[in-house]
Amino acid sequence: MPLSLAEAEQPSPHKTLIFQAKDSNAENPFLYGASPFLPSANYPPKKNAAVTPLKLKKLIFLTFISSLMGSIEEGTNYLSDEDIPLKGTPVAKNLSHSFDCETVHVRSSPDDKRWWKTNNIRFRPLESAKIVLIKAKINVLLPFGPLAILLHYLTGKHGLVFFFTLLGITPLAERLGYATEQLASYTGPTVGGLLNATFGNATEMIISIYALKSGMIRVVQQSLLGSILSNMLLVLGCAFFTGGIVHHKNVQTFNKGTAVVNSGLLLMAVMGTTFPAVLHFTHTELHSGESALSLSRFSSCIMLIAYASFLFFQLKSQHNLYGSLDEEGDGEVEEDPEIYAWEAIGWLAILTVWVSILSGYLVDAIEGASESLHLPVAFISVILLPIVGNAAEHASAIMFAMKDKLNITLGVAIGSSTQISMFVIPFCVVVGWCMGIPMDLNFKLFETATLFITVLVVAFMLQEGTSNYFKGLMLILCYLIVAASFFVHVDPSSDDD
C-alpha cells in the first residue's frame, strides 16, 4: 500500500527514499511510494521536494532490480491506476509509461478510445509473441503447419499433408479469434460486433476463397454446409450434454428470444438455398443454366442486407434483448486486454497471412487425400474439415455450458451457424461473381434437404428455452446420422444434373 505523508515522516527500520511530485491540477501532492533498496541520505523527505532526472533514473533502475529479486509486489504496489495520475506532471506520465512492460493488463481505463492515434502506437514484440504464440495450450499444434509444407515438397503424400495442415490451421483459427477479441475490447460493442462478423469465421472464408480460385465450387459449398451442421448438431449437442450432466439437478435455461431470432435467420438461409436447387432440378428455369445463378446472386445480396440489419438490431436497436449475455458475466471481474490495439492488428495480419498460406496447401491436398484415404470428397468437406476447424469453438461452447452460461454457448454454436449461413456463404457467392466464377446457392437436393431438416430439428430443441443432457444426446446422434449419410454419398457430377 502507498504510504501517506504522515506515515512517511515516521522513522522507518528500512533505508528509504520517498519523493513527491506536485500535480499542477490538484492541491494535494501525489506520493509515489518508497523503495527499500535506496540509500537513506535523503530521508526524511522534504515537502514538495523536486524530482531530479537522476533520482528518477535511480528509482526506475532499482525498482527493476527489485522485481528481478522477487520483490515486485513490495516495490511496485504503488504503481496502481489509483495512485498514478494519468494527467499531471511529466514525472507522473514518465512513470506510468515506464512500467507498461511490467503490467499484465495494458489498458488502464476501459473507456480509453484513443488507441488509434499515432502517438499512442506501442509495440512489445517479444511480450506479445509470448502471449499470442506460447500462452495458449492449443499452440502446441503450430509446428504441424511448417511440417505439412515440408511433407508437400519432400514426399507428396497428400493424406499426411492434408491431415497435418488441418492440425496446423486449428490453433491459428483460435488465435485469430483471440486477437479479434483483444481488438474488440478497445473499439466498443458496435465495432467489436463488426470485427467478430468479419474475423469470426475468417478461416472458413480464406479456405473458401482459395477453393474458389481453384474452381472447386462443390468443396466450398460442402465445407460451409459442414460448418453449419457441425455447429448446430455436434457443438451444441456436446455442450447441452456436458452441461446437463454437470447440472443434472437444475434446469439450464437460456434467452429464448435470441434463439428464435437466430432460428428465423437460419430458416431464411434455407429458403435462399432451396429455391435455386428446386428451380434447377425441376427444369423450370427461364434461361437454362443461368436463372439459378442469377437468383443466387440476387438472394445473396438480400441475405447480406438481412445480416447487416441483424447486427444493427442486436447491437443497437434491441440491445436489451441480448442483455442476458452481459448479465452472465457480471459475477466475474472484467479483464482488460493483454495486448495493445496495434499489436492485435499486427497479429491479425500475420495470422491471416499464415492461414492463407496453409489454406492453399490444404485445398491442393483434398482430392489426393480422398484417393489415398479412400474417403469421398463430400465426407472430407462436410465432416472432417468442419470438425477440425471448429475445434476451438467446440471447446469453448462446452466450457461455458459447464459453467451454466448457455446464452454464451448459443452465441458460439448457433451464432456461428447464423454467421456462416447469412454472411460467409453469400459473401462467397459475391466474391465468385467478382472473380467470374459461377458460385451459386444451388447446394444440390441432398445437401439442401439435410440443411432444412437440421434447422427444423434444432429449432424445435430451442423453442422451450431450456436444455438437458437428453437434448444434447439427441443432437449428437442426429449428427452421427448425417456423418454416415455423407460417408455413403457420392457427389453427382454436373453431367448427371
C-alpha positions as CSV (number, residue, x, y, z in Angstrom):
1,M,0.0,0.0,0.0
2,P,1.3,3.6,-0.7
3,L,2.5,5.4,2.4
4,S,0.7,8.6,3.4
5,L,2.7,11.7,4.2
6,A,2.2,11.3,7.9
7,E,3.4,7.7,7.8
8,A,6.4,8.7,5.6
9,E,7.7,11.1,8.2
10,Q,7.8,8.4,10.9
11,P,11.2,6.6,11.5
12,S,11.5,3.5,9.4
13,P,13.7,0.4,10.1
14,H,14.4,0.4,6.3
15,K,16.7,2.7,4.5
16,T,14.1,4.5,2.5
17,L,13.8,7.3,-0.1
18,I,10.4,8.9,-0.6
19,F,9.8,11.6,-3.2
20,Q,6.9,13.7,-4.2
21,A,5.6,15.4,-7.3
22,K,3.2,18.3,-7.3
23,D,0.2,18.0,-9.7
24,S,-0.5,21.2,-11.4
25,N,-4.2,20.5,-11.5
26,A,-4.6,19.4,-7.8
27,E,-3.9,20.9,-4.4
28,N,-2.7,17.7,-2.9
29,P,0.7,16.3,-3.9
30,F,0.9,12.8,-5.3
31,L,3.0,10.4,-3.2
32,Y,4.6,7.7,-5.3
33,G,5.9,5.4,-2.6
34,A,9.2,4.0,-1.5
35,S,11.9,1.5,-2.3
36,P,13.8,-0.3,0.5
37,F,16.8,-0.5,-1.8
38,L,17.6,3.2,-2.0
39,P,20.1,4.9,0.4
40,S,18.8,6.9,3.4
41,A,20.7,10.1,2.8
42,N,17.6,11.9,1.7
43,Y,15.3,10.6,4.5
44,P,13.1,12.1,5.8
45,P,11.9,13.8,2.6
46,K,11.4,17.5,2.2
47,K,7.9,18.6,1.5
48,N,7.4,19.3,-2.2
49,A,10.9,18.2,-3.0
50,A,11.8,18.4,-6.6
51,V,12.3,15.2,-8.5
52,T,15.6,15.4,-10.5
53,P,16.2,13.2,-13.6
54,L,19.0,11.4,-11.7
55,K,16.6,10.4,-8.9
56,L,14.0,9.3,-11.4
57,K,16.5,7.1,-13.2
58,K,17.8,5.6,-10.0
59,L,14.2,4.8,-8.9
60,I,13.4,3.1,-12.2
61,F,16.6,1.2,-12.2
62,L,16.4,0.0,-8.6
63,T,12.8,-0.9,-8.9
64,F,13.6,-3.0,-11.9
65,I,16.3,-4.8,-9.9
66,S,13.9,-5.3,-7.1
67,S,11.4,-7.0,-9.5
68,L,14.2,-9.4,-10.6
69,M,14.8,-10.3,-7.0
70,G,11.3,-11.3,-6.5
71,S,10.1,-8.2,-4.7
72,I,7.9,-6.8,-7.3
73,E,4.8,-6.8,-5.0
74,E,6.7,-4.7,-2.4
75,G,8.4,-2.4,-4.8
76,T,5.7,-1.6,-7.3
77,N,2.4,-1.8,-5.5
78,Y,2.3,2.0,-5.6
79,L,2.2,1.9,-9.3
80,S,-1.5,1.1,-9.5
81,D,-4.0,3.1,-11.5
82,E,-5.4,4.7,-8.4
83,D,-2.0,6.1,-7.3
84,I,-0.6,7.3,-10.6
85,P,-2.3,10.3,-12.2
86,L,-2.6,9.9,-16.0
87,K,-2.8,13.7,-16.1
88,G,-0.4,15.9,-14.2
89,T,3.3,16.3,-14.0
90,P,5.7,14.9,-16.6
91,V,7.0,12.7,-13.8
92,A,3.7,11.0,-13.5
93,K,3.5,10.4,-17.2
94,N,7.0,9.1,-17.5
95,L,6.5,6.7,-14.5
96,S,3.2,5.4,-15.9
97,H,4.8,4.8,-19.3
98,S,8.0,3.3,-18.0
99,F,6.3,0.4,-16.3
100,D,3.9,-0.6,-19.1
101,C,6.0,-3.7,-19.8
102,E,5.6,-4.8,-16.1
103,T,1.9,-4.9,-16.1
104,V,-0.3,-7.9,-17.0
105,H,-3.1,-5.8,-18.5
106,V,-2.1,-3.0,-20.8
107,R,-5.0,-0.6,-20.7
108,S,-5.6,1.4,-17.5
109,S,-9.1,2.6,-18.5
110,P,-11.7,0.6,-20.5
111,D,-13.1,3.9,-21.7
112,D,-9.9,4.9,-23.4
113,K,-10.8,5.2,-27.1
114,R,-7.6,7.0,-28.3
115,W,-5.7,3.8,-29.1
116,W,-5.7,4.6,-32.8
117,K,-3.8,7.9,-32.5
118,T,-0.2,7.8,-33.9
119,N,1.3,8.9,-30.6
120,N,-0.4,6.0,-28.8
121,I,1.1,3.3,-31.0
122,R,3.1,0.8,-28.8
123,F,4.7,-2.5,-29.7
124,R,6.2,-5.1,-27.5
125,P,7.3,-7.8,-30.0
126,L,8.7,-10.3,-27.5
127,E,6.0,-9.9,-24.9
128,S,3.1,-10.0,-27.4
129,A,4.6,-13.0,-29.2
130,K,4.8,-14.8,-25.9
131,I,1.1,-14.1,-25.1
132,V,-0.2,-14.9,-28.6
133,L,2.0,-17.8,-29.7
134,I,3.0,-19.5,-26.4
135,K,0.4,-18.8,-23.7
136,A,-2.4,-21.0,-25.2
137,K,-2.1,-24.7,-24.8
138,I,-3.5,-25.3,-28.3
139,N,-0.4,-23.7,-29.8
140,V,1.4,-27.0,-29.4
141,L,-0.1,-27.8,-32.8
142,L,1.5,-24.8,-34.5
143,P,4.6,-26.8,-35.8
144,F,2.3,-29.0,-37.8
145,G,1.8,-26.2,-40.3
146,P,5.5,-25.9,-41.4
147,L,5.8,-29.7,-41.2
148,A,2.9,-30.0,-43.7
149,I,4.7,-27.7,-46.1
150,L,7.9,-29.8,-45.9
151,L,5.9,-33.0,-46.5
152,H,4.3,-31.4,-49.5
153,Y,7.6,-30.8,-51.2
154,L,9.6,-33.8,-49.9
155,T,7.1,-36.7,-50.0
156,G,4.0,-35.6,-51.9
157,K,1.8,-37.8,-49.6
158,H,-1.5,-35.9,-49.9
159,G,-3.1,-37.7,-47.0
160,L,-0.4,-36.7,-44.5
161,V,-0.2,-33.2,-45.9
162,F,-4.0,-32.8,-45.6
163,F,-4.0,-34.1,-42.0
164,F,-1.0,-32.0,-40.8
165,T,-2.4,-28.9,-42.5
166,L,-5.7,-29.3,-40.7
167,L,-3.8,-29.6,-37.4
168,G,-1.7,-26.6,-38.2
169,I,-4.7,-24.4,-39.0
170,T,-6.6,-25.3,-35.8
171,P,-4.6,-23.1,-33.4
172,L,-4.4,-20.3,-36.0
173,A,-8.2,-20.2,-36.1
174,E,-8.3,-20.0,-32.3
175,R,-5.6,-17.3,-32.2
176,L,-7.5,-15.3,-34.8
177,G,-10.5,-15.2,-32.5
178,Y,-8.3,-14.2,-29.6
179,A,-6.7,-11.3,-31.5
180,T,-10.2,-10.2,-32.6
181,E,-11.5,-10.2,-29.1
182,Q,-8.4,-8.2,-27.9
183,L,-9.0,-5.6,-30.6
184,A,-12.8,-5.5,-30.0
185,S,-12.2,-4.6,-26.3
186,Y,-10.7,-1.3,-27.5
187,T,-13.4,-0.4,-30.0
188,G,-16.7,-0.9,-28.1
189,P,-19.6,-3.3,-28.8
190,T,-20.7,-2.0,-32.2
191,V,-17.3,-2.1,-34.0
192,G,-16.5,-5.2,-32.0
193,G,-19.5,-6.9,-33.4
194,L,-18.5,-6.0,-36.9
195,L,-15.0,-7.3,-36.2
196,N,-16.4,-10.6,-34.9
197,A,-18.6,-10.8,-38.0
198,T,-15.6,-10.3,-40.2
199,F,-12.9,-12.4,-38.5
200,G,-15.1,-14.8,-36.5
201,N,-15.1,-17.3,-39.4
202,A,-12.0,-15.9,-41.2
203,T,-10.5,-19.4,-41.6
204,E,-13.6,-20.7,-43.4
205,M,-13.7,-17.6,-45.7
206,I,-10.0,-17.9,-46.6
207,I,-10.2,-21.7,-47.4
208,S,-13.4,-21.0,-49.4
209,I,-11.7,-18.2,-51.5
210,Y,-8.7,-20.5,-52.2
211,A,-11.1,-23.3,-53.3
212,L,-13.0,-20.8,-55.5
213,K,-9.7,-19.8,-57.2
214,S,-9.1,-23.5,-57.9
215,G,-12.6,-23.9,-59.3
216,M,-13.7,-26.3,-56.5
217,I,-17.1,-24.9,-56.1
218,R,-18.5,-28.0,-54.6
219,V,-15.8,-28.1,-51.9
220,V,-16.7,-24.5,-51.0
221,Q,-20.4,-25.3,-50.7
222,Q,-19.9,-28.6,-48.8
223,S,-17.3,-27.2,-46.4
224,L,-19.5,-24.3,-45.4
225,L,-22.5,-26.5,-45.1
226,G,-20.5,-28.8,-42.9
227,S,-19.6,-25.9,-40.6
228,I,-23.3,-25.1,-40.1
229,L,-24.2,-28.8,-39.4
230,S,-21.2,-29.2,-37.1
231,N,-22.0,-26.2,-35.0
232,M,-25.8,-26.8,-34.8
233,L,-25.6,-30.6,-34.1
234,L,-22.2,-31.6,-32.8
235,V,-21.0,-28.5,-31.0
236,L,-24.4,-27.6,-29.5
237,G,-25.2,-31.2,-28.7
238,C,-22.0,-31.8,-26.8
239,A,-22.5,-28.5,-24.9
240,F,-26.0,-29.4,-23.9
241,F,-24.9,-33.0,-23.0
242,T,-22.0,-32.0,-20.8
243,G,-23.9,-29.0,-19.2
244,G,-26.8,-31.3,-18.5
245,I,-24.6,-33.9,-16.8
246,V,-22.8,-31.3,-14.7
247,H,-26.0,-29.5,-13.7
248,H,-28.3,-32.5,-13.7
249,K,-30.1,-31.3,-10.5
250,N,-31.1,-28.0,-12.1
251,V,-32.8,-27.0,-15.3
252,Q,-30.5,-25.0,-17.5
253,T,-32.2,-22.0,-19.3
254,F,-31.2,-19.6,-22.0
255,N,-32.7,-16.5,-23.7
256,K,-35.5,-17.9,-25.8
257,G,-35.9,-14.6,-27.7
258,T,-32.3,-14.7,-29.2
259,A,-32.8,-18.4,-30.1
260,V,-36.0,-17.6,-32.0
261,V,-34.3,-14.7,-33.9
262,N,-31.4,-16.9,-34.9
263,S,-33.7,-19.7,-35.9
264,G,-35.6,-17.3,-38.2
265,L,-32.3,-16.3,-39.9
266,L,-31.4,-19.9,-40.4
267,L,-34.7,-20.6,-42.0
268,M,-34.2,-17.6,-44.3
269,A,-30.8,-19.2,-45.3
270,V,-32.7,-22.5,-46.0
271,M,-35.1,-20.5,-48.2
272,G,-32.1,-18.9,-50.1
273,T,-30.5,-22.3,-50.8
274,T,-33.8,-24.2,-51.5
275,F,-35.2,-22.1,-54.4
276,P,-32.2,-22.3,-56.7
277,A,-31.9,-26.0,-56.2
278,V,-35.7,-26.6,-56.8
279,L,-35.6,-24.3,-59.8
280,H,-32.7,-26.2,-61.3
281,F,-33.8,-29.8,-60.6
282,T,-37.4,-29.2,-61.8
283,H,-36.0,-27.8,-65.1
284,T,-38.2,-24.7,-64.8
285,E,-35.5,-22.1,-65.4
286,L,-36.4,-19.3,-67.8
287,H,-32.8,-19.4,-69.1
288,S,-31.3,-22.9,-68.6
289,G,-28.1,-22.8,-66.5
290,E,-28.4,-19.0,-65.9
291,S,-31.6,-18.4,-64.0
292,A,-30.5,-20.3,-60.9
293,L,-27.2,-18.4,-60.8
294,S,-28.9,-15.0,-61.2
295,L,-31.3,-15.9,-58.5
296,S,-28.4,-17.0,-56.2
297,R,-26.6,-13.7,-56.7
298,F,-29.7,-11.7,-56.0
299,S,-30.6,-13.8,-52.9
300,S,-27.0,-13.4,-51.6
301,C,-27.3,-9.6,-51.7
302,I,-30.6,-9.8,-49.9
303,M,-29.1,-12.1,-47.3
304,L,-26.1,-9.8,-46.7
305,I,-28.5,-6.9,-46.1
306,A,-30.5,-9.1,-43.7
307,Y,-27.4,-10.0,-41.7
308,A,-26.3,-6.3,-41.6
309,S,-29.8,-5.5,-40.3
310,F,-29.5,-8.2,-37.7
311,L,-26.2,-6.8,-36.5
312,F,-27.8,-3.4,-36.1
313,F,-30.8,-5.0,-34.3
314,Q,-28.5,-6.9,-32.0
315,L,-26.0,-4.2,-31.1
316,K,-28.0,-1.0,-31.3
317,S,-31.8,-1.2,-31.8
318,Q,-32.7,-4.0,-29.4
319,H,-29.6,-4.4,-27.3
320,N,-31.8,-5.1,-24.2
321,L,-33.0,-8.4,-25.9
322,Y,-29.4,-9.6,-25.7
323,G,-28.7,-8.1,-22.3
324,S,-28.6,-11.5,-20.6
325,L,-25.3,-12.2,-22.4
326,D,-23.7,-9.4,-20.4
327,E,-25.6,-10.3,-17.2
328,E,-24.0,-13.7,-17.2
329,G,-20.6,-12.1,-16.9
330,D,-21.5,-9.6,-14.2
331,G,-20.3,-12.1,-11.5
332,E,-16.8,-12.1,-12.8
333,V,-14.2,-9.3,-13.0
334,E,-14.0,-7.9,-16.5
335,E,-10.5,-8.5,-17.7
336,D,-8.5,-5.8,-19.5
337,P,-6.9,-6.7,-22.8
338,E,-3.5,-8.4,-22.6
339,I,-2.0,-6.8,-25.8
340,Y,-2.2,-3.3,-27.2
341,A,-4.7,-2.5,-30.0
342,W,-2.0,-2.0,-32.7
343,E,-0.4,-5.3,-31.6
344,A,-3.7,-7.0,-32.1
345,I,-4.0,-5.5,-35.6
346,G,-0.5,-6.7,-36.4
347,W,-1.2,-10.2,-35.2
348,L,-4.5,-10.3,-37.1
349,A,-2.5,-9.5,-40.3
350,I,0.2,-12.1,-39.5
351,L,-2.2,-14.9,-38.6
352,T,-4.4,-14.2,-41.6
353,V,-1.4,-14.4,-44.0
354,W,-0.3,-17.7,-42.4
355,V,-3.8,-19.2,-42.6
356,S,-3.9,-18.1,-46.2
357,I,-0.6,-20.0,-46.9
358,L,-1.7,-23.2,-45.2
359,S,-5.2,-23.0,-46.9
360,G,-3.5,-23.2,-50.3
361,Y,-1.8,-26.4,-49.4
362,L,-5.0,-27.8,-47.8
363,V,-7.1,-27.2,-50.9
364,D,-4.5,-28.7,-53.1
365,A,-4.4,-31.9,-51.0
366,I,-8.1,-32.5,-50.7
367,E,-8.5,-34.6,-53.9
368,G,-5.3,-36.5,-53.3
369,A,-6.3,-37.2,-49.7
370,S,-9.6,-38.5,-50.9
371,E,-7.9,-41.0,-53.1
372,S,-5.2,-42.1,-50.6
373,L,-7.6,-42.3,-47.6
374,H,-10.4,-43.9,-49.7
375,L,-12.9,-41.3,-48.5
376,P,-15.4,-39.4,-50.5
377,V,-14.6,-35.8,-51.1
378,A,-18.1,-34.9,-49.8
379,F,-17.3,-36.7,-46.5
380,I,-14.0,-34.8,-46.2
381,S,-15.5,-31.5,-47.0
382,V,-18.7,-31.8,-44.8
383,I,-17.4,-33.8,-41.9
384,L,-13.6,-33.7,-41.5
385,L,-12.9,-30.1,-42.4
386,P,-15.5,-28.5,-40.1
387,I,-14.7,-30.8,-37.1
388,V,-11.1,-29.7,-37.0
389,G,-11.9,-26.1,-38.0
390,N,-14.5,-25.8,-35.2
391,A,-12.3,-27.4,-32.5
392,A,-11.7,-24.1,-30.6
393,E,-15.4,-23.2,-30.8
394,H,-16.3,-26.7,-29.7
395,A,-14.1,-26.5,-26.6
396,S,-15.4,-23.0,-25.6
397,A,-19.0,-23.9,-26.0
398,I,-18.6,-26.9,-23.7
399,M,-16.7,-24.9,-21.2
400,F,-19.5,-22.2,-21.0
401,A,-22.2,-24.9,-20.8
402,M,-20.4,-26.5,-17.8
403,K,-20.3,-23.0,-16.2
404,D,-24.1,-22.8,-16.7
405,K,-23.7,-19.9,-19.2
406,L,-25.9,-21.2,-22.0
407,N,-26.5,-17.8,-23.6
408,I,-22.8,-17.7,-24.5
409,T,-22.9,-21.3,-25.6
410,L,-25.7,-20.5,-28.0
411,G,-23.8,-17.4,-29.2
412,V,-20.8,-19.6,-30.1
413,A,-22.8,-22.5,-31.7
414,I,-26.0,-21.1,-33.2
415,G,-24.4,-17.6,-33.7
416,S,-21.6,-19.1,-35.7
417,S,-24.1,-21.1,-37.8
418,T,-26.1,-17.9,-38.5
419,Q,-22.9,-16.1,-39.4
420,I,-21.8,-18.7,-41.9
421,S,-25.3,-19.1,-43.5
422,M,-26.2,-15.4,-43.7
423,F,-22.8,-13.8,-44.2
424,V,-20.0,-16.2,-45.3
425,I,-22.0,-18.2,-47.9
426,P,-23.5,-15.1,-49.6
427,F,-20.1,-13.4,-49.4
428,C,-18.5,-16.3,-51.3
429,V,-21.2,-16.0,-54.0
430,V,-20.5,-12.3,-54.4
431,V,-16.7,-13.0,-54.4
432,G,-17.2,-15.7,-57.1
433,W,-19.3,-13.2,-59.1
434,C,-16.5,-10.7,-59.0
435,M,-14.0,-13.4,-60.0
436,G,-16.1,-14.6,-62.8
437,I,-16.7,-18.0,-61.1
438,P,-20.3,-19.4,-61.2
439,M,-20.6,-19.9,-57.4
440,D,-24.3,-20.2,-56.6
441,L,-26.7,-21.3,-53.8
442,N,-27.6,-24.5,-55.5
443,F,-26.3,-26.9,-52.9
444,K,-28.0,-29.9,-54.7
445,L,-31.0,-31.7,-53.3
446,F,-29.2,-34.0,-50.8
447,E,-27.3,-31.2,-49.1
448,T,-30.3,-28.8,-49.2
449,A,-32.6,-31.4,-47.6
450,T,-30.0,-32.1,-44.9
451,L,-29.8,-28.4,-44.0
452,F,-33.5,-28.0,-44.0
453,I,-34.1,-31.0,-41.6
454,T,-31.2,-29.9,-39.4
455,V,-32.6,-26.4,-38.9
456,L,-36.1,-27.8,-38.1
457,V,-34.7,-30.2,-35.5
458,V,-32.6,-27.6,-33.8
459,A,-35.4,-25.0,-33.8
460,F,-37.7,-27.5,-32.1
461,M,-35.0,-28.2,-29.5
462,L,-34.6,-24.5,-28.7
463,Q,-38.2,-23.4,-28.6
464,E,-38.7,-24.1,-24.9
465,G,-35.6,-22.1,-23.8
466,T,-34.3,-25.0,-21.7
467,S,-31.7,-27.7,-22.2
468,N,-30.7,-31.0,-20.6
469,Y,-28.4,-33.9,-21.4
470,F,-31.1,-35.8,-23.3
471,K,-31.5,-33.0,-25.8
472,G,-27.7,-32.9,-26.2
473,L,-27.6,-36.6,-26.8
474,M,-30.3,-36.4,-29.5
475,L,-28.4,-33.7,-31.3
476,I,-25.2,-35.8,-31.2
477,L,-27.0,-38.8,-32.5
478,C,-28.5,-36.8,-35.3
479,Y,-25.0,-35.6,-36.3
480,L,-23.8,-39.3,-36.5
481,I,-26.7,-40.0,-38.9
482,V,-25.7,-37.0,-41.0
483,A,-22.0,-38.1,-41.0
484,A,-22.9,-41.7,-42.0
485,S,-25.1,-40.3,-44.8
486,F,-22.2,-38.3,-46.3
487,F,-19.9,-41.3,-45.9
488,V,-22.0,-43.3,-48.4
489,H,-22.9,-40.2,-50.5
490,V,-21.4,-39.8,-53.9
491,D,-21.5,-36.3,-55.2
492,P,-23.2,-36.2,-58.6
493,S,-21.2,-34.7,-61.5
494,S,-22.6,-31.8,-63.3
495,D,-23.4,-34.0,-66.3
496,D,-25.8,-36.0,-64.2
497,D,-27.7,-33.0,-63.0
